[in-house]
């Protein structure tokens, strides 16, 4: 019999369970967590039992939300309960629940918990039955202004300071020493931040905890670079909040309040499958309004890959609309009584009504405007937005006409029409059960093919676009031949391109540079040495960074940076290694300054500088 998956556990419940352990039991916690999830069995009353020998049985009884949100929902039969190792181990083996996962949703009034920010995976689970909107800079978005946003309270500053201190200690420990006790301290500080009204800081802390768990478990798809970015976001946000000078929006919102947005029209652009590392799956359909505003209707729920594959043809749950997502991607909606949140999301309450509209081709307004501007300006605007979700599901899409060059490893190399730069097209969702990769491989078999591409720029890689849909280029002979009912576009995550969709004969690709000559300023720059140093600190902690800054390793790190003209990066890296190695002791060998504050600040300075330098090179690669 296969073991039952453990239910998610609220962060404060796990933090409290670890805090109750004695120092002796805390040393045994990581060993007790390993493997205990494999012994979970479903009881007759629906609870989950995990047995430890003959005398201890831990029982989990999740609440209506499916998560363990109260201490009384996790009990143990041993004599030390609830301060026992068994109970803490089972809670520590369970996944961390989203802080808003148990909040009630008021669909009638149009309020909802804020969707969790992305974790490890292609996309985070946006809120089900919601519409995410991205409005142009000229369009006013209802919400609090800077003048009406209240300053941080003393309690918020204290909570942010405590979160900074705990995060600094976790960074100093690294993955190797970042076990359950360190994670519990982060969860405790994150819960305190939420109670004081800092949900964004809490979400950043939860991402770090999940990243630490995945790294220690060597989970599939886990990337050390993702955990490094999570630490950077957590430390930078906590430092800003702790200073008391955080601007409006830095605290985040726990619940999203909706205001009246009137009526609007939206036309389908494409749809994409959504997969999350936390087990969510579904579909997001992108739309555009007559004024260029972009929206996303999402249907994402627990279910993983099967849910993502099947949701592409699921009905649209918005105002009684009779379209499914496949029809909406090539159709449109007229929405009456729309409710709009400060970040542009539209609610799906009882007062919202939606009726289908005729779809528009990509060559017609307003969709054609997406393919009219220079790609370099569009990428620069996306980077200037500066939001944590810039590369997520709600990011502005980029459209361009390209000519296929050919395959280059896992990418498809194309050249932007009109003598533009060479780009790499990579699968938006590389899961083998989804058709993204297969479609790109088939396109790569036709060099010289003229293609209209709509996708999301990968802001972490040079000249890389993650295409969501493709279509024929108007007026070009050597282009796609799609069925009429597809309305001039193919959704790469759901539609499968066949041989009949391509023109016969090979196109003239003699004037196109080979794929091997694609410039990559990000790969050519020695900034990877700084990135490796930062990731070394995340993996091995402060001691590993100190070792990297000694002897010949220091020369190999700093000299190439200075030769490349990256003196600022070299100076910050040298300061980081020096601070990591600074451990002053008294005459008896005791540490006189055991704080990790200075080390965390040096690490953060280098990480922020690296992110800015890399993004500058990314912008340059699109021009």
C-alpha positions in Angstrom: 0.0 0.0 0.0 1.4 3.4 -1.0 1.7 6.0 1.7 -0.9 8.8 1.9 0.5 12.3 1.3 0.6 14.5 4.4 -1.7 17.5 4.4 -0.2 21.0 4.4 0.6 22.5 7.8 0.2 26.2 8.7 3.6 27.9 9.4 2.7 28.9 12.9 1.6 25.4 13.9 4.9 23.9 12.9 6.9 26.8 14.4 5.2 26.3 17.8 5.7 22.5 17.7 9.5 23.0 17.2 9.7 25.7 19.8 8.2 23.4 22.4 11.0 20.8 22.0 13.9 20.6 24.4 17.4 21.3 23.1 18.1 17.6 23.2 15.1 16.7 21.0 15.9 19.5 18.6 19.2 17.9 17.7 17.3 14.7 16.7 14.5 16.5 14.7 16.1 16.3 11.2 16.7 12.6 11.6 13.2 12.0 12.8 11.7 13.8 9.9 13.5 11.7 7.3 11.2 9.0 6.1 8.3 9.5 8.5 6.0 10.6 5.6 6.4 7.1 4.1 4.5 5.6 7.1 1.3 7.8 6.8 -1.9 5.8 6.4 -5.5 6.9 6.1 -7.7 6.1 9.0 -11.4 5.2 8.7 -12.5 8.6 9.9 -10.5 10.4 7.2 -7.6 11.4 9.5 -3.9 10.5 8.8 -1.9 8.3 11.2 1.9 8.0 11.4 3.1 5.4 13.8 6.5 5.5 15.6 7.0 2.1 17.1 4.4 0.5 19.4 3.9 3.3 21.8 3.5 6.5 19.7 0.9 7.3 17.1 0.6 10.8 15.6 -2.8 11.7 14.1 -3.5 14.6 11.8 -7.0 15.8 11.4 -7.0 18.6 8.8 -9.7 21.3 8.9 -12.2 22.1 6.1 -9.5 23.7 4.0 -7.5 20.5 3.9 -4.7 22.0 6.0 -3.6 21.6 9.6 -4.3 25.1 10.9 -4.6 24.5 14.7 -2.3 22.8 17.2 -5.2 20.6 18.3 -5.5 19.0 14.8 -2.1 17.2 15.4 -2.0 14.9 18.4 0.3 12.2 19.6 -0.3 9.3 22.0 3.1 9.4 23.7 3.7 10.7 27.3 5.6 13.8 26.2 2.8 15.1 23.9 2.4 17.8 22.7 6.0 18.6 23.4 7.2 15.4 21.8 9.6 14.7 18.9 7.0 12.5 17.0 4.5 15.3 16.6 7.1 17.8 15.5 8.6 15.4 13.1 5.3 14.6 11.3 4.5 18.3 11.1 8.0 19.0 9.8 7.6 16.4 7.1 4.4 17.9 5.8 4.4 20.6 3.2 4.0 24.2 4.3 0.6 25.6 3.7 0.1 29.0 2.1 -0.8 31.6 4.7 -4.0 32.4 2.8 -4.8 28.9 1.9 -7.4 28.7 4.7 -8.9 32.1 4.3 -12.5 32.3 3.2 -13.3 33.8 -0.1 -16.1 36.3 -0.5 -17.0 36.1 -4.2 -20.1 38.1 -3.9 -18.3 41.2 -2.6 -15.3 40.6 -4.8 -12.7 40.2 -2.1 -10.2 37.4 -2.0 -6.9 36.4 -0.5 -3.8 37.5 -2.3 -2.5 34.7 -4.5 0.7 33.2 -3.3 3.9 34.3 -5.0 5.8 31.9 -7.3 7.6 29.0 -5.8 9.9 26.6 -7.6 8.2 25.8 -10.8 7.1 27.4 -14.1 4.2 29.4 -12.5 2.5 30.0 -9.2 -1.1 29.1 -8.7 -3.1 32.2 -9.4 -6.4 32.5 -7.7 -9.2 30.3 -9.2 -12.0 32.0 -11.0 -10.2 35.3 -11.1 -9.0 37.6 -13.8 -5.6 39.1 -13.6 -5.2 42.4 -15.4 -2.2 44.4 -16.4 -3.1 48.0 -17.3 -1.0 50.4 -19.3 0.8 53.2 -17.5 -1.8 55.8 -18.7 -4.7 53.9 -17.2 -5.6 54.7 -13.6 -5.8 51.7 -11.3 -7.9 52.1 -8.2 -6.1 51.7 -4.9 -4.3 53.6 -2.2 -2.0 56.3 -3.2 1.4 57.2 -1.7 -0.1 60.1 0.2 -2.8 58.0 1.9 -0.7 55.0 2.7 -0.1 55.0 6.5 3.6 54.8 7.7 4.9 51.6 9.2 3.9 51.0 12.8 6.5 50.3 15.5 5.2 46.7 15.7 5.8 46.3 11.9 9.4 47.6 12.2 10.1 45.3 15.1 8.7 42.3 13.2 10.7 43.2 10.1 13.9 43.6 12.2 13.3 40.1 13.8 12.7 38.6 10.3 16.0 40.2 9.1 17.9 38.7 12.0 16.5 35.2 11.5 17.0 35.4 7.8 20.6 36.5 8.3 21.2 33.5 10.6 19.6 31.2 8.1 21.9 32.6 5.3 24.9 32.2 7.5 24.0 28.6 8.2 23.3 27.7 4.6 21.5 24.6 3.2 23.9 22.2 5.0 22.9 23.5 8.5 19.5 24.9 7.6 17.5 22.1 9.1 14.1 22.0 10.7 15.0 24.2 13.6 16.4 27.0 11.4 13.3 26.7 9.2 11.0 26.9 12.2 12.6 30.1 13.3 12.0 31.5 9.9 8.3 30.4 10.0 7.9 31.9 13.5 9.3 35.3 12.3 7.2 35.0 9.1 4.0 34.4 11.1 4.8 37.4 13.3 5.3 39.5 10.2 1.8 38.5 8.9 0.2 39.3 12.2 1.6 42.8 12.1 0.4 43.4 8.5 3.5 42.4 6.4 2.2 39.6 4.1 4.8 40.2 1.4 7.6 39.7 3.9 5.9 36.5 5.1 5.5 35.2 1.5 9.2 35.8 0.9 10.1 33.9 4.0 7.9 31.0 3.0 9.7 30.8 -0.3 13.0 30.5 1.4 11.7 27.8 3.7 10.4 25.8 0.8 13.7 26.3 -1.1 15.7 25.1 1.9 13.5 22.0 2.1 13.8 21.2 -1.6 17.6 21.7 -1.5 18.1 19.5 1.6 15.9 16.8 0.0 17.6 17.2 -3.4 14.2 17.5 -4.9 13.6 17.1 -8.6 13.7 20.5 -10.4 15.3 22.3 -7.5 17.7 25.0 -8.5 20.2 26.7 -6.1 19.8 29.8 -8.1 16.1 30.0 -7.2 17.0 29.7 -3.5 19.6 32.4 -3.9 17.0 34.7 -5.4 14.6 33.9 -2.7 17.2 34.9 0.0 17.9 38.1 -1.9 14.2 39.1 -2.0 13.7 38.2 1.7 16.7 40.1 2.9 16.2 43.2 0.8 12.5 43.4 1.7 13.2 42.9 5.4 16.0 45.4 5.4 13.8 48.0 3.8 10.9 47.4 6.2 13.2 47.4 9.2 14.5 50.8 8.2 11.0 52.2 8.6 11.3 54.0 5.2 9.4 51.4 3.0 7.2 53.0 0.4 3.6 52.2 -0.4 3.0 48.6 -1.5 6.1 47.2 0.2 4.1 45.7 2.9 1.8 43.8 0.5 -1.9 42.9 1.0 -3.3 39.9 2.7 -6.8 40.4 1.2 -7.5 42.0 -2.1 -10.3 44.6 -2.0 -12.2 45.2 -5.2 -13.7 48.4 -6.5 -16.2 49.0 -9.3 -14.5 48.8 -12.7 -17.6 49.3 -14.9 -17.9 47.5 -18.2 -15.2 46.3 -20.5 -14.5 44.3 -23.6 -11.7 41.8 -23.9 -10.5 39.7 -26.8 -8.6 36.4 -26.6 -4.9 36.2 -27.4 -3.8 32.7 -26.3 -4.0 30.2 -23.5 -1.3 28.4 -21.5 -1.2 25.6 -19.1 -0.2 26.4 -15.5 1.8 24.1 -13.4 3.0 24.7 -9.8 5.5 22.9 -7.7 2.9 23.0 -4.9 0.5 20.7 -6.8 -1.7 23.2 -8.6 -2.6 22.9 -12.2 -4.9 24.7 -14.7 -5.0 27.2 -17.5 -4.6 30.9 -18.0 -6.2 32.6 -20.9 -4.7 35.9 -22.0 -6.9 38.7 -23.4 -6.5 42.3 -24.5 -8.8 45.2 -24.3 -9.5 47.9 -27.0 -7.2 50.3 -25.2 -4.3 47.8 -25.0 -5.0 46.6 -21.4 -4.1 43.0 -20.9 -6.1 40.5 -18.8 -5.8 36.9 -17.7 -8.7 34.6 -16.8 -7.3 31.8 -14.7 -8.8 28.4 -13.7 -6.2 26.9 -11.4 -6.9 24.4 -8.7 -5.1 21.4 -7.0 -4.6 18.6 -9.5 -1.2 19.1 -11.0 -0.5 17.9 -14.6 -3.8 16.2 -15.2 -5.6 19.4 -14.2 -3.4 21.5 -16.4 -4.0 19.3 -19.4 -7.8 19.1 -19.0 -8.4 22.7 -18.0 -7.6 23.9 -21.5 -11.2 23.0 -22.6 -12.9 23.8 -19.2 -15.7 26.3 -19.0 -14.9 29.9 -18.2 -16.2 30.6 -14.7 -16.9 34.4 -15.1 -20.3 36.0 -15.1 -22.2 33.0 -16.6 -20.1 33.0 -19.8 -20.9 30.0 -22.0 -17.4 29.8 -23.5 -14.6 27.4 -22.6 -11.0 28.5 -22.4 -10.3 27.1 -25.9 -13.1 29.2 -27.3 -12.2 32.3 -25.2 -8.5 32.2 -26.4 -9.9 32.8 -30.0 -13.0 34.8 -29.0 -13.9 37.6 -26.7 -16.1 38.7 -23.8 -18.2 41.8 -22.9 -18.1 42.1 -19.1 -20.7 44.2 -17.3 -20.3 45.1 -13.7 -16.7 44.2 -13.5 -14.9 44.6 -10.2 -11.3 45.7 -10.2 -8.6 45.3 -7.5 -5.8 47.8 -7.0 -3.4 45.5 -8.9 -5.8 45.1 -11.8 -7.5 41.8 -11.1 -11.2 41.4 -11.9 -13.5 39.6 -9.5 -16.1 37.0 -10.4 -19.0 37.9 -8.0 -22.7 37.5 -8.6 -23.0 41.0 -10.0 -20.6 40.3 -12.9 -22.2 39.4 -16.2 -20.3 38.3 -19.3 -21.4 37.7 -22.9 -19.3 36.2 -25.8 -17.9 38.4 -28.5 -16.4 37.6 -31.9 -12.7 37.1 -31.6 -10.0 39.2 -33.5 -7.1 38.0 -35.5 -3.6 38.9 -34.5 -3.4 41.1 -37.5 -6.4 43.2 -36.3 -6.6 45.8 -33.6 -6.2 45.7 -30.7 -4.1 42.5 -30.9 -1.9 43.8 -33.8 -0.4 46.5 -31.5 1.4 43.8 -29.6 3.6 43.0 -32.6 4.2 46.6 -33.7 6.9 47.9 -31.3 10.6 47.2 -31.0 11.3 44.2 -28.9 14.2 45.9 -27.0 11.9 48.6 -25.8 9.3 46.1 -24.6 11.9 44.1 -22.6 13.3 47.3 -21.1 9.8 48.3 -20.0 9.3 44.9 -18.4 12.6 45.2 -16.4 11.8 48.8 -15.4 8.5 47.6 -13.9 10.6 46.1 -11.1 7.9 43.9 -9.7 8.7 40.5 -8.2 6.2 39.0 -10.6 7.8 40.5 -13.7 8.4 37.1 -15.1 5.3 35.5 -13.8 1.9 34.7 -15.3 0.7 38.3 -15.1 3.7 39.8 -16.9 3.2 41.7 -20.1 3.4 39.5 -23.2 5.8 40.3 -26.0 4.9 39.8 -29.6 7.2 39.9 -32.7 7.7 38.5 -36.2 10.7 36.2 -36.6 12.4 34.0 -39.1 13.5 30.5 -38.0 17.2 29.8 -38.0 17.4 26.3 -36.5 17.8 24.4 -33.3 20.6 25.1 -30.8 20.5 22.6 -27.9 17.2 22.9 -26.0 16.4 26.2 -27.8 15.1 27.3 -31.2 17.1 30.2 -32.6 15.2 32.8 -34.6 16.0 36.3 -36.0 13.6 39.2 -35.4 12.2 40.3 -38.8 13.6 43.4 -40.3 17.2 42.7 -39.3 16.6 42.5 -35.6 18.5 40.5 -33.0 18.9 36.8 -32.8 16.6 35.3 -30.1 16.4 31.9 -28.3 12.9 30.4 -28.0 12.6 28.1 -25.1 9.7 26.0 -23.9 7.4 27.9 -21.6 6.7 24.6 -19.8 9.3 21.9 -20.5 7.2 19.1 -19.0 7.3 16.2 -21.5 3.6 15.6 -21.1 2.9 19.1 -22.5 3.4 19.8 -26.2 5.6 22.9 -25.9 8.9 21.2 -26.6 7.5 19.0 -29.4 6.0 22.0 -31.2 9.3 23.9 -31.0 11.2 20.9 -32.4 8.8 20.6 -35.3 9.2 24.3 -36.0 13.0 23.9 -36.0 12.7 21.5 -38.9 11.7 24.4 -41.2 14.5 27.0 -41.3 13.5 30.2 -43.0 9.9 29.9 -41.9 8.3 33.3 -41.1 6.6 33.1 -37.8 4.5 35.5 -35.6 5.3 34.7 -31.9 3.6 35.8 -28.7 5.4 34.9 -25.5 6.9 36.0 -22.2 10.5 37.3 -22.1 12.8 35.4 -19.8 14.3 38.2 -17.8 16.9 36.0 -16.3 18.5 34.9 -19.6 20.0 36.9 -22.5 17.7 37.2 -25.6 15.4 34.4 -24.5 11.6 34.3 -25.2 9.2 31.7 -23.8 6.6 31.5 -26.6 3.0 30.7 -25.7 1.5 30.8 -29.1 2.5 31.2 -32.8 0.8 32.2 -35.9 1.4 33.0 -39.6 2.9 36.3 -40.7 0.5 38.3 -42.9 1.7 38.7 -46.4 4.5 36.1 -46.1 4.4 33.1 -48.5 6.7 30.8 -46.4 4.7 30.8 -43.2 2.3 28.6 -41.2 -0.9 27.2 -42.7 -3.2 26.9 -39.8 -6.8 25.6 -39.8 -9.4 28.4 -40.2 -11.1 27.5 -36.9 -7.8 28.3 -35.1 -8.2 31.9 -36.1 -4.6 32.4 -37.1 -2.9 31.1 -33.9 -1.7 27.9 -32.3 -1.4 27.6 -28.5 1.8 25.8 -28.0 0.8 24.3 -24.7 -2.4 22.7 -26.0 -2.4 22.6 -29.9 -0.1 20.2 -31.6 1.4 21.4 -34.9 1.3 18.8 -37.7 3.1 18.5 -41.0 0.1 19.9 -42.9 0.4 23.2 -41.0 3.8 24.0 -42.6 4.5 25.1 -46.2 6.0 22.8 -48.7 9.7 23.4 -49.6 12.5 25.0 -47.7 12.8 28.7 -47.2 15.8 30.7 -48.1 17.9 31.0 -44.9 21.2 31.9 -46.6 21.3 35.4 -45.1 20.6 34.3 -41.5 23.6 33.9 -39.1 24.1 30.3 -37.8 22.8 29.5 -34.4 26.3 29.1 -33.0 26.9 32.9 -33.4 24.1 34.0 -31.1 25.6 36.7 -28.9 25.3 36.1 -25.1 26.8 39.0 -23.1 25.6 37.4 -19.9 27.5 34.2 -20.5 30.6 36.0 -21.8 30.9 38.3 -18.7 32.7 36.9 -15.7 29.8 37.7 -13.5 29.2 34.0 -13.1 32.0 34.0 -10.6 30.1 36.3 -8.3 27.0 34.2 -8.8 28.9 31.0 -7.9 30.2 32.8 -4.8 26.7 33.8 -3.7 25.3 30.3 -4.4 28.3 28.8 -2.5 27.2 30.9 0.5 23.6 29.7 0.2 24.7 26.1 -0.1 27.5 25.9 2.4 26.9 29.0 4.6 29.4 31.6 5.8 32.3 29.2 6.3 32.1 28.1 2.6 32.4 31.8 1.5 35.3 32.4 3.8 37.1 29.4 2.3 36.4 30.7 -1.3 38.1 34.0 -0.4 41.5 32.5 0.7 44.7 31.9 -1.2 44.5 31.3 -5.0 40.7 31.1 -4.9 40.5 34.8 -4.2 42.8 35.7 -7.1 40.8 33.5 -9.4 37.6 35.3 -8.3 38.7 38.9 -8.3 41.2 39.2 -11.1 38.9 38.3 -14.0 36.3 40.7 -12.7 38.8 43.6 -12.6 40.1 42.8 -16.1 36.6 42.9 -17.5 36.0 46.3 -16.0 33.7 45.1 -13.3 35.5 46.8 -10.5 32.3 47.3 -8.4 31.5 43.6 -8.5 35.1 42.7 -7.5 35.1 45.2 -4.6 31.8 43.8 -3.3 32.9 40.2 -3.7 36.1 41.0 -1.8 34.2 42.7 1.0 31.9 39.6 1.2 34.7 37.1 1.6 36.5 39.4 4.1 33.4 39.7 6.2 32.7 36.0 6.0 36.2 35.3 7.3 35.9 37.9 10.1 35.4 36.0 13.3 37.0 38.0 16.1 37.7 36.1 19.3 38.9 37.0 22.8 41.9 35.6 24.7 39.9 32.5 25.5 38.9 31.7 21.9 35.3 32.8 22.3 33.6 34.8 19.6 33.2 38.5 20.5 30.8 39.2 17.6 28.6 36.2 16.8 26.1 38.2 14.9 25.4 37.4 11.2 24.2 40.9 10.5 27.4 42.2 8.8 27.8 39.1 6.7 24.2 39.2 5.5 24.6 42.9 4.5 27.7 42.2 2.6 26.1 39.2 0.9 23.0 41.2 0.0 25.0 44.1 -1.4 26.8 41.8 -3.8 23.6 40.0 -4.7 21.7 43.2 -5.5 24.7 44.5 -7.6 24.8 41.2 -9.5 21.1 41.3 -10.3 21.3 44.8 -11.6 24.4 44.0 -13.7 22.8 40.9 -15.2 19.6 42.7 -16.1 21.6 45.4 -17.8 23.2 42.7 -20.0 19.9 41.1 -20.6 18.5 44.4 -22.0 21.6 44.8 -24.2 21.1 41.4 -25.7 17.7 42.3 -27.1 19.0 45.3 -29.0 
